C-alpha cells in the first residue's frame, strides 16, 4: 500500500484522487491558516509552479489539531488560500494527522524519519513529507524547514520523475 491507494476527499467535497498522482513526486504538507508558519503557503505555491512540469504535486492537508489554527470551513480555507497566497495546488478535506483518529494517509507517513532521525507524530503545522513517484516516503521535513530551502529543493530534485 502507498499513499496513492488511500481514499481522501478534496477540500469542498468529492474525491481527492490521490491515485491520479501515481508516478509523480508529491509533497504532503499539513497546513493551517492561522499559524506562524502560514506564510509558507507562498513558498509551497512557488514549488508547485517551479516543479509542476517536472512531476511535482504539492498537496495541502488542512488540520486543526495544533492550537486550533485551522478553524475555518472548507469554503473559508479555500478562499483564504486563493486570495491571500494564490494557491492553486490541490487541497484535501480537513483531517486528523495524529492520535486515535489519525487519517490513513498520515499512518503511512509518520514512520519516516527526518534529518534528525525523528519519527512518529506530526509535531506542528507545515511538517512536510516528500513521497517519491513509486509511493515510498523519500523525506520528512521539520515544520520550520522553508519550502524554498536548499535541503527541501535538493530532495525534491532527486525524486522528480522528469
N, C-alpha and C positions, 0 to 999 in steps of 0.2 A: 504494500500500500504506500502511496505517495500523496502529497497534497493534491495532486491532480485528480485523485479518486474521491476526494472529500466533498460532500454536498454543503453548500453555503448559499445564503440568499444575498442578493445585491442590496445596496442601500436603496431604499424605496420599494423593495419587493422584487420578486422574480428570482430566478437562479443566477448566482454569480458566475457559474460556468467555469470553474477552475480548470476543468478538462480542456477548455479552449486554449489554455496557456501551456499545455503539454508541448515540450520542445523549446520553450522559452525559458530564459532566466527570470525568476520572479523575486522581487524584494518585498517581503511581507513586513508591514510596519503597523503596530498598534498605535492609533492616533487619537488625539483629543484636542478640542477647540479652545480650551481654557487652561492651557499648561504653559509653563515657561519654555518648553521645547516646541510649542506650536509654530513658531517661525520656520521650523524645519520643513513645513509644507512647501515653502518656496524652493528649497534645495531638492526635495523629492520630485517636484514638478520639473525642475531643471534636469534631473537624472532621466526622467521619463522622456523629456524632449530630446536629450542628447543621445540616448542609447536605444530608443524605441526601434529604429530601423535595423539595429543590430541584434534585436531579440530580447530586450529587457521590458518587463512589465512591473511597474510599481503597483502594489496592491495595498490600499489603505484599509485598515480594520479598526473601526471605532470601538473603544471600550471606555466604560465609565467606572472602572474599578479603582482608579488611583485618585483619591481625594475628590471624587465626583466631578472630574474635569471634562467630561463629555456628557452633559445632562440633556442635550438637545434631542429633538425628534429627528427622524431621517431627513425630513424636508429642511429643518433648520441646519443640520450638519452639512447637507449638500449645498445649500445656499451660502453658508459661511465659507466653505472651501472654494466654491466657484468665484464668489465676489471678492474675497479677501486675498486669495492666493492663486487664482486662475487654475485651480486643479481640474485636470481632465483625465487623470488616471483613474482606474476602477476603484470603487469603494464597496465594501461589504456592509451587511447589516451590523448593528452593534452587538458584540458578543462578549463572553467572559473568557479571559485569557489564563486565569489561574483558578485554583480551588476545585471543589467538587463539581461545579458546573462548567469547568473548562471545556471550550469547544474542541472537537476532534482535530481541527486544524492546529491548534496550539499543543495538543497532546503529541502531535507528530513533530513539532518544532523544538520544544523546550529541553529536550535531552542533548541538543547540540551545545558545544562549548564555545565561549567567546575567546578572545585573545588571552585573557587572564585565566582561562580554564573554568569559568563559571558555567554551571548548568542548572537547570531547574526553573522555578517560577520566573515569569517576566518581572523585572524589577520596577519598571516605570513606563510611562507613555513614551513612544517613539523608540522602543527597542526594535532592532531590525534583524531579520532573518533572510539570508540570501539562499534561494533554492535554485539548484542547477537545472538545466533542461531535462535531465533524467529523473528529477524529483527528489534527489538527495539534498540534504541541507549542507550547503557549501560554506556557510559562515554565519556567525551571530555577532551582533554589534551592540554595544552598550548604548543606552538612550542618548548619552552625551556625544556620541560619535556623529559628527555632522555629515549630512548626505554628500557634500562635496569634498569630504576628507580624502586624502591620498589612500588611506587604509581601505576605505569602502570602495572607492572607484577602482583601485587595483584588483580587489576581489571580484568586482563585477566584470571587469575586462577579462579575467581569467575564465569565466564561465559563459560568456556570451556565445551563442550558437553561430553567429555570422559576423 
